[in-house]
Amino acid sequence: MKELLKTLCSLDGVSGQENAVRDWIAAKLQDLPHVDRLTVDPLGNILVHLTGERSAQKTLLFAAHMDEVGLIATGVTDDGFVRLTTVGGIDKAVLFGHRIRFGEHVGVIGGKAIHMCKGDEEEKIPEGDLLCDIGVDSREEAEAIVAPGDVAVFDSEFGDLGHLVKGRAIDDRAGCALLLTLAETRPPVECWLAFTVQEEIGLRGAKTAAYTIKPDIAVVVDATTAADVAGVEKDKRVCAVGNGAVVSFMDRRTLYDKPLYDFIMQTASENGIKAQPKSMVAGGNDAGSIQTAGAGAKVAAISLPCRYIHSPSCVLSMADLEETAKLLAALVEPLGSGVL
């Protein structure tokens, strides 16, 4: 699964421009014999129906988003710097001095040097537009390379970090990898997969996907913040890398179905699968849209604990990815068969 995740993280897919990710995933799925139906809706979601060994009693959906956070060009200065703003939630503190890439053209996000800052400037993140140095000296040179509306991704490679891995876009290419893994074998009961767009800018793709599929039960597979780092109090760490799949009971967008939450935690325990509750009410994911689309659905979120999320170097445990894969596989038959 590491090679699958590495490939997915290498594809550019800032919110609204997920084309490369969508094309690669669709091509991968089209070769599977139990993919009964594969469509791309007008917004760009991939909707997949998997034939099972038997029909389902409940319409079951697993969803993961294809898009990643990034940056978008808003203009160019007279001396050739590109003005930027963020697409999705990115802490400006992680940006300065980092390489980004417009297609194949690399730039560096810059700011005032620390020795030129005065007073409280030394303690503050600079306000206003971000500027990217793309190595030119004039507006004309810059406009020949980057135009307003062009998007950039972090220029960061996927790699090993001890027993962990690091890379950009792990949120949520890890979820996409899990859904692709789930699709590799014929499920015990039929189910749906949705690879959604524009999650990072308002859970938009999931809303249209849910209107089309009309799930009774939906399990959103995403990455979530692991704050298990030095300086963070233990009760504020949200979840911990190495402790398995993260199951949410509530976040800022969703109050999750309690019987479904309990069933997932019970399934993990009975099958010896490592799982942990998300210990803070924070963040949000596609469940927030799916829960209230159409006639509504019971929703759950099963996430991967990820350090330094929405940064050039997200950090993930492959062991957590494997445990989550086991949990998803264990849920298909009972949830599709109407256990709830």
MOGI-V520824 format. One line per field, one symbol per residue. ss: DSSP state (A for helix, B for strand, O for the rest). Layout:
ss=???
This chain:
ss=OAAAAAAAAOOOOBOOOOAAAAAAAAAAAAOOOOBBBBBBOOOOOBBBBBOOOBOOOOOBBBBBBOOBOBBBBBBBOOOOBBBBBBBOOOOAAAOOOOBBBBOOBBBBBBOOOAAAOOAAAAAOOOOOOBBBBOOOOOAAAAAOOOOOOOBBBBOOOOBBBOOBBBBOOAAAAAAAAAAAAAAOOOOOBOBBBBBBOOOOOOOAAAAAAAAAAOOOBBBBBBBBBOOOOOOOOAAAOOOOOOOOBBBOOBOOOOBOOAAAAAAAAAAAAAOOOOBBBOOOOOOOOOAAAAOOOOOOOBBBBBBBBBBOOOOOOBBBBAAAAAAAAAAAAAAAAAAAOOOO
